[in-house]
Structures are given as C-alpha cells and as structure tokens.
Amino acid sequence: MLNLTINQAMEDDYPGLLDLNNLAVPNVNAIPTETLASLHSQSVYLGVARTSTEIAGFLLALPCTADYDSPNFQYFKRRYEAFAYICLLYTSPSPRD
C-alpha cells in the first residue's frame, strides 16, 4: 500500500512540481517558475502529495477570478459566475505502478 502525505505547496516545491509538469509535455504546456508562482499566488489550493522519497503528485485549483488565459478556463468564465477550476493535476509515473 502506498503511503502518501498531502500538504500545502511551498515555493521550495516548485522544482519538483515543474519536473512533474514537464513529464506531461506535449499534452500540457511547459511553464516557467514565474508562471507557477503566479498561479500559486492566485490559487485557492495548491497541494502536494508525497511518498517518503518523492513528490507523487499535485493539484492546483484556481478561483473564477484568476488571471489565466487557458481556453478551458475561459470557457467556464464565460458560462458561470462562480467556480473553482482544477488547473493542474498530476501524478508521478512511479507511484502509480
């Protein structure tokens, strides 16, 4: 059984989060640290799941007021007054095994 802890992300987590994000390119866009920091500062939640040895995944949720130009986010913004948008959700390939 996989033991995970889930905590709020900290700035020190950014390199690991970006590494996970980059594993999903070209299905997602690579983003620089500055973009992740901006999304984090606007988020309602950025959580990190960890095993005892590595980051196993993360989830970033944005409020409807976020400054985010994703076409998917803009779709919801045009249609709903209030929502939380799951912007990024990743799991590491190794803990899934």
N, C-alpha and C positions, 0 to 999 in steps of 0.2 A: 504494500500500500504506500502511495506517495504522500508524504507529509509536507504540507505547504503552510507557510505563514503569509498573511496578506497585511500590508501596511501602506500608509500614505507614501507616495513617492517623494524623494528628496532630490535636490539638484545633483548630489553625488551619484544618483541612479541613472542620470541621463546617458552616459556612455553605453551602459548595458541595454537600456531601452532602445537606443538608436541602433545598436547591433541587432536586436531582435527585429526592429522595423526593417532594417536593410536585408535581412534574410527573406523577406516577403517581396522585395523588388523583383520583377517588374509589376507584380499585382497591385502594389501600392507605390506611392512616390517616396523616394529617399528624401529625408528632411534634415536640415542642419540643426545644430544645437539651439540656435536662436529661435527657430520656429517651434521646437518642442518647448522651450522655455516660455514663449508667448502663449502657446496653447495651455500649458500648465497654469500659467497665471490667470487665465480666463476660465479654467475648468471648474466644474462642480465636484469633480473627483478625478484623481489620478492615483490609482492603486497598483502596487507591485506584488505579485505572488512569487515567493522564493522557496526553493528547496534548501537543504542545509548547505549546498555548494554553489547554487547559481540562481539567477533570475529565471523563473519558469514562465512568466507571462506578465502582462499588464493590461489595464483598462483605463481609457481616458474618456470621460464624459463631459460634454460642453453644454452650457445653457443656451437657450434660444437667442440670447443677446450677444453671443460671441462674435468676434470679428474673424470669420472663417469663410474662405471663398470656395469651398468644395461644392460642386454641383449638387451632391446629395444633401448636404446641409442646407443649401439654398432652396431646394425643393420643399423641405419641411418648413423653412422660414416663411415661404410664400403661402403655405396652407394652414399653419397652426399658430395661434397666439402664444402658446406656451408649450415647451417640450424640453426634454434633455436628450441630447444626441450622443450616441456611443460612436465616438470618432475613431478610436483605435482600440483594437482588442487582439492581442497576440499571445500565442503560447510558444514556448521553445520546442523545437522538434524532439529533443531528448526526453523531457518528462512525459511526453505523450506516449512513448514506447511502452 
